[in-house]
Amino acid sequence: MKKAWIFVLWVTLWSHLAHSQQLVVEVTQGMDSANPIAVVPFAWSGQPLNEDVAAIIGQNLERSGFFKSMARENMLSFPSTQEQVFFRDWRVQKNDYLVIGRMEPSGGDQVSVVFELYDVLKEQRIHAQQVSGSTANLRDVAHFISDIIFEQLTGIKGAFSTRIAYVTSEQLGPNQQRFRLHMADWDGMRPRTILESSEPILSPAWSFDGSKLAYVSFETSRPSVYVQHLATGQRERIQSFPGLNGAPAWSPDGRRLALTLSKDGNPEVYVLDLQSRNLERMTNNSAIDTEPFWSPDGRHLYFTSDRGGSPQIYRLDMSSRGVERVTFEGNYNARGRLTQDGRFLAMVHRGSSRRFQIAVQDLQSGRLDILTNSDYDESPSIAPNGSIIIYATQQGTRGVLAAVSLDGRIRFNMPAAQGDVREPAWSPFLR
């Protein structure tokens, strides 16, 4: 059993990887009651811009699954001020909400954007705001405005300004691959390569302030943990030990990393203080203990262990060192992740169907819901607002990223133009 499990954790991740291009979001299932919204092209009188801010906002809202964005060709008018809005036109076309805006040069490469959000049925303005940005960062402006609109209409903080990290591999020839660690906008746009290597890259993990990525690289021919500072590009190799060095997870205060090490002969969970380099062993069991992750308050470490006969998720109290089992349903529960409120636990689950699927467990009630219906899903990562779980799966013969809402009502895929992508990690809020 242990050999088979280690194989799942470390080998099958790379069985289908190939060349990856920019990701593209394809909504496959939205809410039955998705709110119709019209995002009118923003007025602009300057030189042509390299980004369409209103189009990006509409795409963000549509791709969230909570909204259905109206096609521009169906719009009867293109208002940019309140005086130009005729609510009857938008009501006849069954829109619940309307977004209008105008943009003006404000000196140098700066642009001033004023947007307004309306409730069409009530004929009321819900919100208006002015935002500034540079012509080179109009996507950031659009994501920021999308966050505001999303929160105004749903009560949930928007996560459009966040980033995702993921790993790809390019087959260069027989027994030769090129692995890449990427960072991109939440929607896969503006991808940036963080690291290239001829050896595998695994387990990217964001620090809680979003300034660093920890990951596992085999570039020295054995697994080592590295920390990359995203602003400067500087990276450092964390203290490396013989055997397995893997599954890094940041503490909420950013001062410690939880790791899986086999330096004493068996995979166990350790905590490394990044300043003092003091290493503390947290588990001591003849079973495999791996995949640690922290509770948001830092008081507990969760981890995967087969000490009960099959991989399940356990919780360790950092003060008492007491360990309790958390998952019981199914014969395989692993790669857990918590929502920021600590209530919901996402995981890779296998039950009687023998399929590896993404499931979520309510830690208050104990209820477990299976969210996906694929045969082999892996590596769940939760958006910082707790609304969406991104994960790796198979689409035909290719590996893709996919996402599902915490209640299972929203689904979308993020395939690359060609090839596969694995190991997604969603950033925390970045502003």
C-alpha positions as CSV (number, residue, x, y, z in Angstrom):
1,M,0.0,0.0,0.0
2,K,2.8,2.5,1.0
3,K,4.7,1.9,-2.3
4,A,1.5,2.5,-4.3
5,W,0.7,5.6,-2.4
6,I,4.2,7.1,-2.9
7,F,3.8,6.3,-6.6
8,V,0.6,8.4,-6.7
9,L,2.2,11.3,-4.8
10,W,5.4,11.6,-6.7
11,V,5.3,9.8,-10.1
12,T,1.9,10.0,-11.7
13,L,2.0,13.8,-11.6
14,W,4.3,13.7,-14.6
15,S,2.8,10.8,-16.6
16,H,0.9,13.0,-19.1
17,L,2.7,16.3,-19.0
18,A,3.6,18.1,-22.3
19,H,4.1,21.6,-23.7
20,S,1.8,24.2,-22.2
21,Q,0.6,27.5,-23.6
22,Q,-1.6,30.3,-22.1
23,L,-4.6,29.0,-20.2
24,V,-8.1,29.9,-21.4
25,V,-11.2,29.8,-19.1
26,E,-14.1,27.9,-20.5
27,V,-17.2,28.0,-18.3
28,T,-18.9,24.5,-18.5
29,Q,-21.6,25.0,-15.8
30,G,-22.9,28.2,-14.1
31,M,-25.5,28.8,-11.5
32,D,-29.1,28.1,-12.6
33,S,-29.9,31.6,-11.3
34,A,-26.9,33.5,-12.8
35,N,-27.7,37.2,-12.8
36,P,-27.9,38.9,-16.2
37,I,-25.6,41.9,-16.3
38,A,-24.6,44.3,-19.1
39,V,-21.1,45.8,-19.1
40,V,-21.2,48.6,-21.6
41,P,-17.9,49.6,-23.5
42,F,-16.3,52.4,-21.6
43,A,-16.1,55.7,-23.3
44,W,-12.5,56.8,-24.3
45,S,-11.3,59.6,-26.5
46,G,-7.5,59.1,-26.5
47,Q,-5.2,57.0,-28.5
48,P,-6.2,53.3,-28.9
49,L,-5.5,51.2,-25.8
50,N,-4.0,47.8,-25.6
51,E,-6.7,46.4,-23.3
52,D,-10.5,46.7,-23.3
53,V,-11.3,47.3,-19.7
54,A,-15.1,46.7,-20.0
55,A,-14.6,43.5,-21.9
56,I,-12.3,42.1,-19.2
57,I,-14.8,43.0,-16.5
58,G,-17.6,41.3,-18.4
59,Q,-15.4,38.2,-18.9
60,N,-14.5,38.1,-15.2
61,L,-18.1,38.3,-14.1
62,E,-19.2,35.7,-16.7
63,R,-16.4,33.3,-15.8
64,S,-17.2,33.5,-12.1
65,G,-20.4,31.6,-12.9
66,F,-22.5,34.0,-10.8
67,F,-23.3,36.2,-13.8
68,K,-24.3,36.1,-17.4
69,S,-22.8,39.0,-19.3
70,M,-24.7,40.5,-22.2
71,A,-23.1,40.4,-25.7
72,R,-22.3,43.8,-27.0
73,E,-23.9,43.2,-30.4
74,N,-27.3,42.9,-28.5
75,M,-27.0,46.3,-26.7
76,L,-29.4,48.9,-27.9
77,S,-27.3,51.8,-26.7
78,F,-23.8,52.6,-25.2
79,P,-24.3,55.0,-22.4
80,S,-21.3,56.3,-20.4
81,T,-23.1,58.7,-18.0
82,Q,-26.2,58.4,-15.9
83,E,-28.1,60.9,-18.1
84,Q,-27.7,58.5,-21.0
85,V,-29.1,55.5,-19.3
86,F,-32.6,54.4,-20.3
87,F,-33.5,51.6,-17.9
88,R,-36.4,50.4,-20.0
89,D,-34.0,49.3,-22.8
90,W,-32.0,47.2,-20.4
91,R,-35.0,45.9,-18.6
92,V,-36.7,44.8,-21.9
93,Q,-33.5,42.8,-22.6
94,K,-33.8,41.1,-19.2
95,N,-30.7,42.6,-17.5
96,D,-30.7,42.8,-13.7
97,Y,-27.6,45.0,-13.5
98,L,-25.8,47.5,-15.7
99,V,-22.2,48.7,-15.6
100,I,-21.2,51.9,-17.5
101,G,-17.9,53.9,-17.5
102,R,-15.7,56.5,-19.0
103,M,-11.9,56.8,-19.3
104,E,-9.7,59.8,-19.7
105,P,-5.9,60.4,-19.9
106,S,-4.6,61.9,-16.7
107,G,-1.0,62.8,-17.5
108,G,1.9,60.7,-18.7
109,D,0.8,57.0,-19.1
110,Q,-1.9,57.4,-16.5
111,V,-5.6,56.8,-17.1
112,S,-8.5,57.8,-14.9
113,V,-11.5,55.4,-15.0
114,V,-14.9,56.2,-13.6
115,F,-17.4,53.3,-13.4
116,E,-21.0,53.1,-12.2
117,L,-23.1,50.1,-11.2
118,Y,-26.9,50.1,-11.5
119,D,-29.8,48.0,-10.4
120,V,-31.9,48.0,-13.6
121,L,-35.1,46.8,-11.9
122,K,-35.0,49.4,-9.2
123,E,-33.5,52.0,-11.5
124,Q,-31.0,52.9,-8.8
125,R,-27.3,53.4,-8.8
126,I,-25.6,51.0,-6.5
127,H,-22.0,52.2,-6.6
128,A,-19.8,54.7,-8.4
129,Q,-16.0,55.0,-8.1
130,Q,-13.0,56.5,-9.8
131,V,-9.9,54.4,-10.3
132,S,-6.5,55.3,-11.7
133,G,-3.9,53.2,-13.4
134,S,-1.3,53.1,-16.1
135,T,-1.9,52.1,-19.7
136,A,0.5,49.2,-19.1
137,N,-1.6,47.8,-16.3
138,L,-5.2,48.2,-17.5
139,R,-5.8,44.5,-16.8
140,D,-5.1,45.2,-13.1
141,V,-7.6,48.1,-13.2
142,A,-10.2,45.8,-14.8
143,H,-9.6,43.1,-12.2
144,F,-9.9,45.6,-9.4
145,I,-13.2,47.0,-10.7
146,S,-14.5,43.4,-11.2
147,D,-13.7,42.7,-7.5
148,I,-15.7,45.7,-6.4
149,I,-18.7,44.9,-8.6
150,F,-18.6,41.2,-7.5
151,E,-18.6,42.1,-3.8
152,Q,-21.3,44.7,-4.2
153,L,-23.6,42.2,-5.8
154,T,-22.8,39.0,-4.0
155,G,-21.5,40.1,-0.6
156,I,-18.4,37.9,-1.3
157,K,-15.0,39.6,-1.7
158,G,-13.8,39.4,-5.3
159,A,-10.7,37.3,-6.2
160,F,-10.1,38.6,-9.7
161,S,-6.9,40.4,-8.7
162,T,-5.3,37.3,-7.4
163,R,-2.8,35.0,-9.2
164,I,-2.3,31.4,-9.8
165,A,0.9,29.3,-9.9
166,Y,1.1,26.1,-11.9
167,V,3.6,23.7,-13.4
168,T,4.0,22.5,-17.0
169,S,6.4,20.2,-18.8
170,E,7.5,20.2,-22.4
171,Q,8.7,16.9,-24.1
172,L,11.9,17.8,-25.9
173,G,12.8,14.3,-27.0
174,P,13.2,10.7,-25.7
175,N,13.6,10.8,-21.9
176,Q,14.1,14.6,-22.0
177,Q,11.6,17.1,-20.6
178,R,11.6,20.8,-19.7
179,F,9.6,21.7,-16.6
180,R,8.4,25.2,-15.9
181,L,6.9,26.9,-12.9
182,H,4.5,29.7,-14.0
183,M,2.6,32.5,-12.4
184,A,-0.4,34.1,-14.1
185,D,-3.6,36.2,-13.5
186,W,-6.5,34.2,-12.1
187,D,-7.8,33.7,-15.6
188,G,-4.5,32.4,-17.0
189,M,-3.6,35.7,-18.8
190,R,-0.2,37.3,-18.5
191,P,1.7,34.1,-17.7
192,R,5.2,34.6,-16.4
193,T,7.8,31.8,-16.1
194,I,9.3,31.7,-12.6
195,L,11.7,28.8,-13.1
196,E,12.8,26.4,-15.9
197,S,14.5,23.1,-15.2
198,S,15.2,19.8,-16.9
199,E,14.1,18.1,-13.6
200,P,10.6,17.9,-12.1
201,I,9.1,20.9,-10.1
202,L,6.4,20.1,-7.5
203,S,4.1,21.6,-4.9
204,P,4.2,25.4,-5.4
205,A,2.9,27.1,-2.2
206,W,2.2,30.8,-1.7
207,S,3.2,32.6,1.4
208,F,0.3,34.2,3.2
209,D,1.3,37.7,2.1
210,G,1.7,36.6,-1.5
211,S,5.3,37.8,-1.8
212,K,7.0,34.4,-2.0
213,L,6.5,30.9,-3.5
214,A,8.0,27.8,-2.0
215,Y,8.3,24.7,-4.2
216,V,10.1,21.4,-4.6
217,S,12.7,21.1,-7.4
218,F,14.8,18.1,-8.4
219,E,17.4,20.1,-10.2
220,T,20.2,18.7,-7.9
221,S,19.0,15.2,-8.8
222,R,17.1,14.8,-5.6
223,P,14.2,16.8,-4.1
224,S,15.0,20.0,-2.4
225,V,12.7,22.9,-1.2
226,Y,13.3,26.4,-2.6
227,V,11.8,29.8,-1.7
228,Q,11.4,32.3,-4.5
229,H,11.0,36.1,-3.8
230,L,8.6,37.2,-6.5
231,A,9.5,40.9,-6.5
232,T,13.2,40.4,-6.9
233,G,13.5,37.0,-8.5
234,Q,15.9,36.0,-5.7
235,R,15.6,32.4,-4.5
236,E,17.2,30.3,-1.9
237,R,17.5,26.6,-1.3
238,I,16.1,25.7,2.1
239,Q,18.1,23.4,4.4
240,S,18.2,20.0,2.5
241,F,18.4,16.6,4.0
242,P,19.0,13.1,2.7
243,G,15.9,11.4,1.3
244,L,12.6,13.1,0.7
245,N,12.3,16.9,1.1
246,G,8.8,17.9,0.0
247,A,5.3,19.4,0.4
248,P,6.2,22.9,1.8
249,A,3.4,24.8,3.5
250,W,3.8,28.4,4.9
251,S,2.6,29.2,8.4
252,P,0.2,32.2,8.6
253,D,2.9,34.4,10.1
254,G,5.3,33.6,7.2
255,R,8.1,32.7,9.6
256,R,7.9,28.9,9.3
257,L,7.6,26.2,6.7
258,A,5.9,22.8,7.4
259,L,7.7,20.1,5.4
260,T,7.7,16.4,4.7
261,L,11.1,14.9,5.4
262,S,12.4,11.3,5.4
263,K,15.8,12.1,6.9
264,D,15.2,9.8,9.8
265,G,14.0,6.9,7.5
266,N,10.3,7.5,7.4
267,P,8.3,10.4,5.9
268,E,7.3,12.6,8.8
269,V,6.0,16.2,9.2
270,Y,8.5,18.8,10.4
271,V,8.4,22.6,11.0
272,L,11.3,24.7,10.0
273,D,11.9,28.2,11.5
274,L,13.2,30.2,8.5
275,Q,15.2,32.7,10.6
276,S,16.8,30.4,13.2
277,R,16.8,27.3,10.9
278,N,15.6,25.4,13.9
279,L,13.9,22.2,12.7
280,E,11.2,20.6,14.9
281,R,9.7,17.1,14.3
282,M,5.9,17.2,14.6
283,T,4.9,13.6,13.9
284,N,6.4,10.3,14.9
285,N,4.7,7.3,13.5
286,S,5.6,4.2,11.4
287,A,3.1,5.3,8.8
288,I,3.7,7.8,6.0
289,D,2.9,11.3,7.3
290,T,2.9,13.9,4.5
291,E,1.2,16.9,2.8
292,P,1.0,19.3,5.8
293,F,-1.0,22.4,5.8
294,W,-1.8,25.0,8.4
295,S,-5.1,26.1,9.9
296,P,-5.6,29.9,9.3
297,D,-5.0,30.7,12.9
298,G,-1.8,28.7,13.0
299,R,-2.9,26.6,16.0
300,H,-3.2,23.3,14.1
301,L,-1.3,21.4,11.4
302,Y,-3.3,19.1,9.1
303,F,-1.6,16.3,7.3
304,T,-2.2,13.1,5.3
305,S,-1.3,9.8,6.9
306,D,-2.0,6.1,6.3
307,R,-1.6,5.3,10.0
308,G,-5.2,4.0,10.0
309,G,-4.7,1.6,7.1
310,S,-5.5,4.0,4.3
311,P,-4.6,7.7,3.5
312,Q,-6.7,10.0,5.6
313,I,-6.4,13.5,6.9
314,Y,-5.4,14.2,10.5
315,R,-5.2,17.3,12.6
316,L,-2.3,18.0,15.1
317,D,-2.7,20.5,17.9
318,M,0.5,22.7,17.9
319,S,0.3,23.2,21.7
320,S,-0.6,19.8,23.0
321,R,0.7,17.7,20.1
322,G,-2.5,15.7,20.2
323,V,-3.5,14.2,16.9
324,E,-7.0,13.4,15.8
325,R,-8.4,11.9,12.6
326,V,-10.6,14.3,10.6
327,T,-11.8,12.3,7.5
328,F,-13.6,8.9,7.7
329,E,-15.8,8.6,4.6
330,G,-14.1,6.8,1.7
331,N,-10.9,4.8,1.5
332,Y,-8.6,7.6,0.4
333,N,-8.6,11.3,1.4
334,A,-5.5,13.3,0.8
335,R,-4.0,16.7,-0.4
336,G,-6.3,18.7,1.9
337,R,-6.8,22.4,1.9
338,L,-8.8,24.7,4.2
339,T,-10.9,27.7,3.4
340,Q,-9.8,30.9,5.1
341,D,-12.4,30.7,7.8
342,G,-11.2,27.2,8.7
343,R,-14.6,25.6,8.2
344,F,-14.4,23.7,4.9
345,L,-11.8,21.1,4.0
346,A,-11.2,20.4,0.3
347,M,-9.4,17.2,-0.6
348,V,-8.8,14.4,-3.2
349,H,-11.4,11.7,-2.3
350,R,-11.9,8.2,-3.3
351,G,-15.0,6.3,-2.3
352,S,-16.8,3.2,-3.5
353,S,-16.6,4.3,-7.1
354,R,-12.8,4.0,-7.0
355,R,-12.5,7.4,-8.7
356,F,-10.2,10.1,-7.5
357,Q,-12.5,13.2,-7.1
358,I,-12.5,16.6,-5.4
359,A,-14.7,16.6,-2.3
360,V,-15.3,19.1,0.5
361,Q,-16.1,18.4,4.1
362,D,-17.9,20.8,6.5
363,L,-15.7,20.5,9.6
364,Q,-18.6,21.8,11.8
365,S,-21.3,19.3,10.6
366,G,-19.0,16.5,9.3
367,R,-20.9,16.4,6.0
368,L,-18.8,15.5,2.9
369,D,-19.9,16.4,-0.6
370,I,-18.3,15.1,-3.8
371,L,-18.0,18.1,-6.2
372,T,-16.5,16.5,-9.4
373,N,-17.3,13.5,-11.5
374,S,-14.0,12.8,-13.2
375,D,-11.9,9.7,-12.8
376,Y,-8.6,11.3,-11.7
377,D,-8.6,14.7,-10.1
378,E,-5.7,16.0,-8.0
379,S,-4.1,19.0,-6.3
380,P,-7.1,21.1,-5.1
381,S,-6.4,24.8,-4.2
382,I,-9.0,27.2,-2.8
383,A,-9.6,30.8,-3.9
384,P,-8.9,33.2,-1.0
385,N,-12.6,34.2,-0.9
386,G,-13.5,30.5,-0.4
387,S,-15.9,30.4,-3.4
388,I,-13.9,28.3,-5.9
389,I,-11.6,25.3,-5.8
390,I,-9.1,25.0,-8.6
391,Y,-7.6,21.5,-9.4
392,A,-5.8,19.4,-12.0
393,T,-7.7,16.8,-14.0
394,Q,-7.9,15.0,-17.3
395,Q,-9.7,16.2,-20.4
396,G,-9.5,13.4,-22.9
397,T,-5.8,12.4,-23.0
398,R,-4.6,15.8,-21.8
399,G,-4.2,17.2,-18.3
400,V,-5.9,20.6,-17.7
401,L,-6.8,22.8,-14.8
402,A,-10.5,22.9,-13.8
403,A,-12.5,24.6,-11.1
404,V,-15.6,24.0,-9.2
405,S,-17.5,26.1,-6.6
406,L,-17.7,25.0,-3.0
407,D,-21.3,24.1,-3.5
408,G,-20.7,22.3,-6.9
409,R,-23.0,24.6,-8.9
410,I,-20.3,26.4,-10.9
411,R,-17.7,24.6,-13.0
412,F,-15.1,25.8,-15.6
413,N,-12.0,24.4,-17.3
414,M,-8.7,26.2,-17.9
415,P,-7.1,24.2,-20.7
416,A,-3.9,25.3,-22.4
417,A,-3.9,25.8,-26.2
418,Q,-1.9,22.5,-26.3
419,G,-0.3,20.2,-23.8
420,D,-0.9,19.8,-20.1
421,V,-0.7,21.7,-16.9
422,R,-0.5,20.5,-13.3
423,E,0.0,21.5,-9.6
424,P,-2.2,24.6,-9.3
425,A,-1.8,27.0,-6.4
426,W,-4.1,29.9,-5.8
427,S,-2.6,33.0,-4.3
428,P,-3.9,34.9,-1.2
429,F,-5.5,38.3,-1.7
430,L,-2.8,40.6,-3.1
431,R,-4.4,44.0,-2.2
